[in-house]
Every structure is written in structure tokens, then in C-alpha cells.
């Protein structure tokens, strides 16, 4: 997942929520999600994506996220949402798409 920071924020890295097992890291001027280790809850990846999408929706620190279909498929499959994962059609999902999936499928 790539994270695009808002104009109000110069840098954002580290844990956003301890329970997900993911954190943000910076590589050059781009920010990415990164797995902390092997002890990650099954739905941790999906919850981290949703957390970042909600932050982007608020717009204070993050302006948008982009998640490839393969990463989103992996996150939903890990979270045992296989039927939802099979419905993915877009090559890249952005903030609005993630929040729509969450609402549409009651995730």
C-alpha cells in the first residue's frame, strides 16, 4: 500500500495502531505499509488498510492511499473474507474504494 500525505503533513511513519501488526515506513518521498513481524492477527492487514483509508478520508495527515488488487486480495483472504476478495475488479483501489468495500460488505 502506498500512502500519499496531505499538504499539512511532511512525514508520517511508525505505528498507527499497535493491534494491526503493520506500520508506515518511508522510502525516499514515498510512504508504504510494512508488516512488523510474523505475529500479525489474521485481519491485521485489512484493518490497517481501513485505518489508513479512514485517515485519508479525514484528510488531515493522509490525502489518499492506493492498494493494488493483489495486496487487497491477500489482506481480505487473510481476514477470511474470501468471497469479498473474489469480487475485486479494479487494478488499484483508493481511499473511496476501500471505504465503499467496507460499507457494502459490512466489513
C-alpha positions as CSV (number, residue, x, y, z in Angstrom):
1,X,0.0,0.0,0.0
2,X,1.2,3.5,-0.9
3,X,0.3,6.4,1.3
4,X,0.0,10.0,-0.1
5,X,0.5,12.6,2.7
6,X,-1.7,15.7,2.8
7,X,-0.2,19.1,2.3
8,X,-0.4,19.6,6.1
9,X,2.0,16.7,6.8
10,X,5.6,16.5,5.9
11,X,6.2,13.0,7.4
12,X,4.3,10.2,9.0
13,X,6.0,7.0,9.9
14,X,5.6,4.3,12.7
15,X,2.8,2.5,14.4
16,X,-0.7,3.9,13.8
17,X,-2.4,1.1,15.8
18,X,-0.5,-1.5,17.8
19,X,-3.1,-4.2,17.2
20,X,-2.8,-4.5,13.4
21,X,0.8,-5.7,13.1
22,X,1.6,-3.1,10.5
23,X,3.3,0.3,10.5
24,X,4.2,3.0,8.0
25,X,7.7,3.4,6.7
26,X,9.3,6.0,4.4
27,X,11.4,5.2,1.4
28,X,12.5,8.3,-0.3
29,X,9.5,10.6,-0.6
30,X,7.0,7.7,-0.6
31,X,5.3,6.0,2.4
32,X,4.4,2.3,2.4
33,X,2.8,-0.2,4.8
34,X,5.2,-2.7,6.3
35,X,4.5,-5.9,8.4
36,X,6.0,-5.8,11.8
37,X,6.8,-9.5,12.1
38,X,5.2,-12.8,11.9
39,X,2.8,-12.3,14.9
40,X,0.1,-10.5,13.0
41,X,-3.6,-11.1,13.6
42,X,-5.4,-12.6,10.6
43,X,-7.4,-9.4,9.9
44,X,-4.5,-7.1,10.8
45,X,-3.6,-6.2,7.2
46,X,-7.2,-5.4,6.3
47,X,-7.7,-3.3,9.4
48,X,-4.5,-1.3,8.7
49,X,-5.7,-0.6,5.2
50,X,-9.1,0.6,6.5
51,X,-7.4,2.7,9.2
52,X,-5.3,4.4,6.6
53,X,-8.4,4.9,4.4
54,X,-10.3,6.5,7.3
55,X,-7.3,8.8,8.0
56,X,-7.3,9.7,4.3
57,X,-11.0,10.4,4.4
58,X,-10.4,12.9,7.2
59,X,-7.6,14.4,5.2
60,X,-5.5,15.9,8.0
61,X,-2.4,13.7,7.7
62,X,-3.1,11.5,4.7
63,X,-4.8,12.6,1.4
64,X,-5.1,9.2,-0.3
65,X,-3.9,5.6,-0.3
66,X,-3.5,3.2,-3.2
67,X,-3.6,-0.5,-2.8
68,X,-3.1,-3.0,-5.6
69,X,-5.8,-5.6,-6.3
70,X,-3.3,-8.4,-5.4
71,X,-2.4,-6.8,-2.0
72,X,-6.1,-6.1,-1.2
73,X,-7.0,-9.7,-2.2
74,X,-4.2,-11.0,0.1
75,X,-5.4,-8.8,3.0
76,X,-9.1,-9.9,2.6
77,X,-8.1,-13.6,2.2
78,X,-6.0,-13.4,5.4
79,X,-9.0,-11.9,7.1
80,X,-11.2,-14.8,6.0
81,X,-13.2,-12.6,3.6
82,X,-12.6,-14.8,0.6
83,X,-16.0,-14.0,-1.1
84,X,-15.2,-10.3,-1.0
85,X,-11.7,-10.9,-2.3
86,X,-13.1,-12.7,-5.3
87,X,-15.3,-9.7,-6.1
88,X,-12.3,-7.3,-6.6
89,X,-12.1,-6.0,-10.2
90,X,-10.1,-2.7,-10.1
91,X,-6.3,-2.8,-10.7
92,X,-5.8,-0.3,-7.9
93,X,-8.1,0.7,-5.0
94,X,-8.0,4.1,-3.5
95,X,-9.5,5.6,-0.3
96,X,-13.1,5.9,-1.5
97,X,-13.0,2.4,-3.0
98,X,-11.8,0.9,0.3
99,X,-14.4,2.7,2.3
100,X,-17.1,1.6,-0.2
101,X,-16.0,-2.1,0.2
102,X,-16.1,-1.8,3.9
103,X,-19.7,-0.4,3.8
104,X,-21.0,-2.5,1.0
105,X,-19.9,-5.8,2.5
106,X,-20.2,-4.8,6.2
107,X,-16.6,-5.4,7.0
